[in-house]
Amino acid sequence: MHRVAVTGVGLVCALGNRAKECWDRISRGECGIRPLQDPGNPPYKFSYGAEAQTFRPLDYLTEKDLLMLERFAQMAVVAAREAVEQSGIDFKAELADDSAVITGSSVGGQFSEEEGYLRLYKEKVTRVSPLTIPRTMANAGASRISLDFGIHGPAYTVSTACSSSNHAIGQAFWMVRSGQVKAAIAGGSEAVFAEGLLRAWEAMRVVSPEVCRPFSAGRRGLSLGEGAGMLVLENWEYAKARGAAIIGEIAGCGMSSDAHHITQPCVEGPAKAMAWALKDANLRPEQIGYINAHGTGTQANDVTETQAIQATFGRHAESLMVSSSKSMHGHTLGAAGAIEAIVTIFALQNGIIPPTANFLGPDAACNLDVVPNEPRAATVEAALSNTFAFGGLNATLVFKRV
């Protein structure tokens, strides 16, 4: 078994188009959830979202690229390029065959699909764009990243709703740790602000009509967001030998299925994911100082996650710092785990625990230290990052401070 280093990260979300820019704002507790640019007609029952309003694809990609890539894939490629640039890795010669690309996306390319349906069923035009399939396929980002860097090893996309990118990063971590590959680009991307998808979320009645307030009294639901996060993972000794700056370490991963209900959460599944992640990392519960929570801001999820953390950590749960960065970058569905993994790495390396923003007051059912509203200076040796998805699919990552 090999240690797994993180040598580069890339991030695009509502808070910026570069990882450090996003972290600087998150570490100050800035909220990127704003009034929707298009409130809908008729108006949606929610009016806020975490849109990546400053992301302009032509700043990074050509017009030809945009013909082939939907927004979710565009952000994936841009984030991957930033991560590779920071890492300084060169996927050449044998490394091209000894590397992987594993991404996560819940819904893939929604805009091309929606445009095709409008042409077919509203405009009665029977011909849709010949690029509809390559633009909508959830693996479009992974395929283009592989092409960009000439990576010939395993390349694929995981789609497990809101756990997609944690599953992707976990798979990449295990592959590097076992020696199956020497390096990997892993993460996730999502672009959700297509009308059909927004109407579907509206129908579920879990989206807050205002900004989301995870773990807070008076919370009313989640806030949707878009973005992409990518990490470069490497065999630790290989990274050290080539002189790479190691910015983080992935130490473990745990995955579980609730086998309970398609949408309703339960305590046992998430608790198993956290416990198995700790076991995989060979860490004791008391060695964890911080959890970047799934923390969606819905009534049921926040209470269930609180109970799962308490079941896993026992009395140590009283000492844990637990915050939800979704309160700032929104719930980015299949990209959530990747964005939150990067936030967790920065928190460990900078000694700053990001807050749970928009917090109004404590909820007795969420009786954890949720770092309300203000960041906190703290040196933490190890942290968890949780994602729990519809379908009862859970994935937890363990990070260690370098």
C-alpha positions as CSV (number, residue, x, y, z in Angstrom):
1,M,0.0,0.0,0.0
2,H,1.2,3.5,-0.9
3,R,0.5,6.8,0.7
4,V,-1.5,9.1,-1.6
5,A,-0.5,12.7,-2.0
6,V,-2.6,15.6,-3.3
7,T,-0.4,17.8,-5.4
8,G,-2.8,20.1,-7.2
9,V,-6.4,21.3,-7.0
10,G,-8.7,23.3,-9.3
11,L,-12.0,24.8,-8.5
12,V,-14.8,26.7,-10.2
13,C,-17.9,27.7,-8.3
14,A,-20.1,30.6,-7.3
15,L,-17.2,32.1,-5.3
16,G,-14.7,32.3,-8.1
17,N,-12.8,30.6,-10.9
18,R,-9.6,29.6,-9.1
19,A,-9.1,27.4,-6.1
20,K,-7.4,30.0,-3.9
21,E,-9.9,32.7,-4.9
22,C,-12.7,30.5,-3.7
23,W,-10.9,29.4,-0.6
24,D,-10.2,33.0,0.4
25,R,-13.9,33.8,0.3
26,I,-15.0,30.6,2.0
27,S,-12.4,31.2,4.8
28,R,-14.0,34.6,5.4
29,G,-17.5,33.1,5.5
30,E,-18.7,34.9,2.3
31,C,-21.9,33.5,0.8
32,G,-22.1,33.0,-3.0
33,I,-25.8,32.2,-2.9
34,R,-27.6,35.1,-4.7
35,P,-30.9,35.9,-6.4
36,L,-31.3,33.8,-9.6
37,Q,-30.3,35.5,-12.8
38,D,-33.4,34.0,-14.4
39,P,-36.2,33.8,-11.8
40,G,-38.3,31.6,-14.2
41,N,-41.6,32.3,-16.0
42,P,-43.8,31.6,-14.0
43,P,-41.3,32.3,-11.2
44,Y,-39.8,29.3,-9.4
45,K,-40.9,28.7,-5.8
46,F,-37.3,29.5,-4.8
47,S,-35.4,32.6,-5.9
48,Y,-31.8,32.0,-4.8
49,G,-29.0,29.8,-6.2
50,A,-25.2,29.6,-6.2
51,E,-24.5,30.3,-9.9
52,A,-21.0,30.7,-11.2
53,Q,-21.8,34.1,-12.5
54,T,-18.2,35.1,-13.3
55,F,-17.3,31.9,-15.2
56,R,-16.9,32.9,-18.9
57,P,-16.0,29.8,-20.9
58,L,-14.3,31.7,-23.7
59,D,-11.7,33.0,-21.2
60,Y,-10.4,29.4,-21.1
61,L,-11.8,27.5,-24.1
62,T,-12.2,28.1,-27.9
63,E,-15.4,28.4,-29.8
64,K,-14.8,25.0,-31.2
65,D,-14.4,23.6,-27.7
66,L,-17.8,25.1,-26.7
67,L,-19.5,23.2,-29.6
68,M,-18.4,19.9,-28.1
69,L,-18.6,20.7,-24.4
70,E,-21.6,21.5,-22.2
71,R,-21.2,23.9,-19.2
72,F,-20.6,21.1,-16.7
73,A,-17.8,19.6,-18.8
74,Q,-16.3,23.1,-19.5
75,M,-16.0,23.7,-15.8
76,A,-14.5,20.2,-15.3
77,V,-11.8,20.8,-17.9
78,V,-10.9,24.3,-16.5
79,A,-10.7,22.9,-13.0
80,A,-8.5,20.0,-14.1
81,R,-6.2,22.3,-16.0
82,E,-5.7,24.4,-12.8
83,A,-5.0,21.3,-10.7
84,V,-2.5,19.9,-13.2
85,E,-0.8,23.3,-13.5
86,Q,-0.4,23.6,-9.7
87,S,0.9,20.0,-9.4
88,G,3.5,20.5,-12.2
89,I,2.9,16.9,-13.3
90,D,3.6,15.9,-16.9
91,F,1.6,12.9,-18.1
92,K,4.2,11.8,-20.6
93,A,5.9,8.5,-21.6
94,E,5.0,5.7,-19.2
95,L,3.0,7.9,-16.9
96,A,0.4,8.4,-19.6
97,D,-0.4,4.7,-19.3
98,D,0.0,4.7,-15.5
99,S,-2.6,7.4,-14.7
100,A,-6.4,7.6,-14.4
101,V,-9.1,10.1,-14.8
102,I,-12.2,9.5,-12.6
103,T,-14.9,12.1,-12.4
104,G,-18.4,12.4,-10.9
105,S,-21.5,14.0,-12.2
106,S,-25.1,13.5,-11.2
107,V,-27.0,14.9,-14.1
108,G,-24.5,15.5,-16.9
109,G,-25.4,17.8,-19.8
110,Q,-28.9,19.1,-19.1
111,F,-29.0,22.1,-21.5
112,S,-28.5,20.2,-24.7
113,E,-31.0,17.6,-23.7
114,E,-33.5,20.3,-22.8
115,E,-32.9,22.1,-26.1
116,G,-33.5,18.9,-28.0
117,Y,-36.8,18.2,-26.2
118,L,-38.0,21.7,-26.9
119,R,-37.3,21.3,-30.6
120,L,-39.0,17.9,-30.7
121,Y,-42.1,18.5,-28.6
122,K,-42.7,22.2,-28.7
123,E,-41.3,23.4,-32.0
124,K,-42.1,20.1,-33.8
125,V,-38.6,20.0,-35.4
126,T,-37.6,16.3,-35.7
127,R,-33.9,17.0,-36.2
128,V,-31.8,17.7,-33.2
129,S,-28.1,18.7,-33.0
130,P,-25.8,15.8,-34.0
131,L,-23.6,16.8,-31.0
132,T,-26.5,16.2,-28.5
133,I,-25.2,12.8,-27.4
134,P,-21.5,13.8,-26.8
135,R,-22.6,17.0,-25.1
136,T,-25.0,15.3,-22.7
137,M,-23.0,12.3,-21.7
138,A,-22.0,12.4,-18.1
139,N,-18.4,11.3,-19.0
140,A,-17.8,14.2,-21.4
141,G,-15.6,16.0,-18.8
142,A,-13.6,12.9,-18.1
143,S,-13.1,12.1,-21.8
144,R,-11.9,15.6,-22.6
145,I,-9.6,15.7,-19.6
146,S,-8.1,12.4,-20.8
147,L,-7.7,13.9,-24.3
148,D,-6.2,17.2,-23.0
149,F,-3.4,15.5,-21.1
150,G,-2.9,12.3,-23.2
151,I,-3.9,10.0,-20.4
152,H,-4.3,6.4,-21.6
153,G,-5.1,4.6,-18.3
154,P,-8.6,4.1,-16.8
155,A,-11.0,7.0,-17.5
156,Y,-14.6,7.0,-16.4
157,T,-17.4,8.8,-14.7
158,V,-19.3,7.8,-11.5
159,S,-23.0,8.9,-11.2
160,T,-24.3,8.4,-7.7
161,A,-26.3,11.6,-7.2
162,C,-24.8,13.8,-4.6
163,S,-22.0,11.3,-3.7
164,S,-20.7,11.1,-7.2
165,S,-17.4,12.9,-6.8
166,N,-16.6,11.5,-3.4
167,H,-17.1,8.1,-5.0
168,A,-14.9,9.1,-7.9
169,I,-12.1,10.5,-5.6
170,G,-12.4,7.4,-3.4
171,Q,-12.0,5.1,-6.3
172,A,-9.0,7.1,-7.6
173,F,-7.5,7.0,-4.1
174,W,-7.8,3.3,-3.8
175,M,-6.2,2.8,-7.3
176,V,-3.2,5.0,-6.4
177,R,-2.8,3.4,-3.0
178,S,-2.9,-0.1,-4.3
179,G,-0.4,0.7,-7.1
180,Q,-2.8,0.1,-9.9
181,V,-1.9,3.6,-11.2
182,K,0.8,6.1,-10.2
183,A,-1.4,9.2,-10.5
184,A,-4.9,10.3,-11.1
185,I,-7.1,13.3,-11.9
186,A,-10.3,13.0,-9.9
187,G,-13.2,15.1,-8.9
188,G,-16.6,16.2,-10.2
189,S,-18.6,18.8,-12.0
190,E,-22.3,19.9,-12.3
191,A,-24.3,22.6,-14.0
192,V,-27.9,22.6,-12.8
193,F,-29.5,25.8,-13.8
194,A,-31.6,24.4,-16.7
195,E,-35.3,25.1,-16.4
196,G,-36.4,21.4,-16.6
197,L,-34.1,20.4,-13.8
198,L,-35.0,23.4,-11.7
199,R,-38.7,22.6,-12.1
200,A,-37.9,19.0,-11.0
201,W,-36.2,20.2,-7.8
202,E,-39.0,22.6,-7.2
203,A,-41.4,19.7,-7.3
204,M,-39.4,17.9,-4.6
205,R,-40.1,20.8,-2.1
206,V,-36.6,20.6,-0.6
207,V,-35.1,23.9,-2.1
208,S,-35.1,26.8,0.3
209,P,-37.0,29.9,-0.9
210,E,-34.1,31.9,0.5
211,V,-30.4,31.2,1.2
212,C,-29.8,27.8,2.9
213,R,-29.0,27.6,6.6
214,P,-27.5,24.3,7.4
215,F,-27.9,23.0,11.0
216,S,-29.7,26.3,11.9
217,A,-33.0,26.9,13.5
218,G,-35.4,28.1,10.9
219,R,-33.7,26.4,8.0
220,R,-36.0,25.8,5.0
221,G,-34.0,23.6,2.6
222,L,-31.0,23.5,0.3
223,S,-29.7,26.0,-2.2
224,L,-28.7,24.6,-5.6
225,G,-25.2,25.4,-6.9
226,E,-23.0,24.7,-9.9
227,G,-19.3,24.2,-10.2
228,A,-16.4,21.8,-10.6
229,G,-13.5,20.6,-8.4
230,M,-10.6,18.5,-9.5
231,L,-7.6,17.0,-7.6
232,V,-4.3,15.5,-8.8
233,L,-3.6,12.4,-6.7
234,E,-0.1,10.8,-6.8
235,N,1.8,8.0,-5.3
236,W,3.6,9.8,-2.4
237,E,7.1,8.6,-3.2
238,Y,6.7,9.4,-6.8
239,A,5.5,12.9,-6.0
240,K,8.4,13.4,-3.6
241,A,11.0,12.1,-6.1
242,R,9.9,14.6,-8.8
243,G,10.0,17.5,-6.3
244,A,6.3,18.1,-6.2
245,A,4.8,20.3,-3.4
246,I,2.4,18.1,-1.5
247,I,-0.6,20.1,-0.3
248,G,-2.7,17.3,1.3
249,E,-3.0,13.6,1.9
250,I,-6.0,11.3,1.4
251,A,-5.8,8.7,4.1
252,G,-9.0,6.7,3.8
253,C,-12.4,6.3,2.2
254,G,-15.6,4.6,3.3
255,M,-18.7,3.8,1.2
256,S,-22.0,2.4,2.2
257,S,-25.6,2.0,1.1
258,D,-28.6,2.7,3.4
259,A,-30.7,0.0,1.8
260,H,-33.5,2.0,3.4
261,H,-35.4,4.5,1.1
262,I,-34.8,6.2,-2.2
263,T,-35.0,9.8,-0.7
264,Q,-35.4,9.6,3.1
265,P,-32.1,9.5,5.0
266,C,-31.3,7.2,7.8
267,V,-28.6,7.2,10.5
268,E,-27.0,3.7,10.0
269,G,-25.8,4.2,6.4
270,P,-23.9,7.5,6.9
271,A,-22.5,6.2,10.3
272,K,-21.1,3.1,8.5
273,A,-19.5,5.2,5.8
274,M,-17.7,7.3,8.4
275,A,-16.7,4.3,10.6
276,W,-15.4,2.4,7.6
277,A,-13.5,5.5,6.3
278,L,-11.8,5.7,9.7
279,K,-10.9,2.0,9.6
280,D,-9.6,2.4,6.1
281,A,-7.4,5.3,7.2
282,N,-6.3,3.4,10.4
283,L,-7.3,6.3,12.5
284,R,-9.2,6.5,15.8
285,P,-12.3,8.7,16.1
286,E,-10.6,11.0,18.5
287,Q,-7.9,11.8,15.9
288,I,-10.5,13.6,13.8
289,G,-10.8,17.3,14.6
290,Y,-13.1,18.6,11.8
291,I,-15.9,17.3,9.6
292,N,-16.9,19.1,6.4
293,A,-20.5,17.9,6.7
294,H,-22.9,17.0,3.9
295,G,-25.0,19.7,5.6
296,T,-27.6,20.4,3.0
297,G,-29.9,22.6,5.1
298,T,-33.0,20.4,4.9
299,Q,-34.8,19.5,8.1
300,A,-34.3,15.8,7.8
301,N,-30.7,15.6,6.5
302,D,-29.1,17.8,9.1
303,V,-30.8,16.0,12.0
304,T,-29.8,12.6,10.5
305,E,-26.2,13.6,9.9
306,T,-26.0,15.0,13.4
307,Q,-27.2,11.6,14.8
308,A,-24.8,9.7,12.5
309,I,-21.8,11.7,13.7
310,Q,-22.8,11.2,17.3
311,A,-23.2,7.4,16.7
312,T,-19.8,7.2,15.1
313,F,-17.8,9.4,17.4
314,G,-19.6,9.0,20.8
315,R,-18.5,11.5,23.4
316,H,-15.8,12.9,21.0
317,A,-18.7,14.3,18.9
318,E,-18.9,17.1,21.5
319,S,-15.3,18.1,20.7
320,L,-15.6,18.0,16.9
321,M,-15.9,21.1,14.8
322,V,-18.5,20.4,12.1
323,S,-19.4,22.9,9.3
324,S,-21.2,23.0,6.0
325,S,-19.5,24.9,3.2
326,K,-22.6,24.4,1.2
327,S,-23.9,27.4,3.0
328,M,-21.5,29.4,0.8
329,H,-21.1,27.6,-2.5
330,G,-24.5,25.9,-2.6
331,H,-25.3,22.2,-3.1
332,T,-23.6,21.3,-6.3
333,L,-25.0,17.8,-6.4
334,G,-22.4,15.5,-8.2
335,A,-19.6,18.1,-7.7
336,A,-20.2,18.6,-4.0
337,G,-17.7,16.1,-2.7
338,A,-14.9,17.4,-4.9
339,I,-15.5,21.0,-4.0
340,E,-15.7,20.1,-0.3
341,A,-12.6,17.9,-0.5
342,I,-10.7,20.9,-1.7
343,V,-12.2,23.1,1.1
344,T,-11.2,20.5,3.6
345,I,-7.6,20.3,2.3
346,F,-7.3,24.1,2.5
347,A,-8.8,24.1,6.0
348,L,-6.2,21.6,7.2
349,Q,-3.3,23.3,5.6
350,N,-4.2,26.9,6.6
351,G,-5.4,26.1,10.1
352,I,-8.7,27.8,9.4
353,I,-12.1,26.1,9.9
354,P,-14.6,27.5,7.5
355,P,-17.9,28.5,9.1
356,T,-21.5,27.4,8.6
357,A,-22.8,30.7,7.1
358,N,-26.3,32.1,7.3
359,F,-26.7,30.6,10.8
360,L,-29.7,32.1,12.7
361,G,-29.5,30.1,16.0
362,P,-29.1,26.6,17.4
363,D,-31.5,23.8,16.7
364,A,-31.6,21.4,19.7
365,A,-31.7,18.5,17.3
366,C,-28.4,19.5,15.7
367,N,-26.4,19.8,18.9
368,L,-22.9,19.9,17.4
369,D,-20.3,22.7,17.2
370,V,-21.2,23.9,13.8
371,V,-18.8,26.9,13.7
372,P,-21.6,29.4,13.2
373,N,-21.0,32.4,10.9
374,E,-17.4,33.1,11.7
375,P,-14.3,31.1,10.7
376,R,-12.2,29.7,13.5
377,A,-8.4,29.3,13.7
378,A,-7.6,25.7,14.7
379,T,-4.8,23.3,14.0
380,V,-6.3,19.9,13.0
381,E,-4.4,16.8,12.1
382,A,-7.2,14.9,10.3
383,A,-10.6,15.6,8.9
384,L,-13.6,13.9,7.2
385,S,-15.6,15.1,4.3
386,N,-19.1,13.6,4.0
387,T,-21.5,13.1,1.1
388,F,-24.8,11.3,1.4
389,A,-26.9,10.9,-1.7
390,F,-30.5,10.1,-2.8
391,G,-30.7,6.4,-3.2
392,G,-29.0,6.0,0.2
393,L,-25.5,6.1,-1.3
394,N,-22.9,7.4,1.1
395,A,-19.2,8.2,0.7
396,T,-16.8,9.7,3.3
397,L,-13.2,10.8,2.6
398,V,-10.4,11.2,5.3
399,F,-7.7,13.8,4.9
400,K,-4.6,14.4,6.9
401,R,-2.6,17.6,7.3
402,V,0.8,17.6,5.7
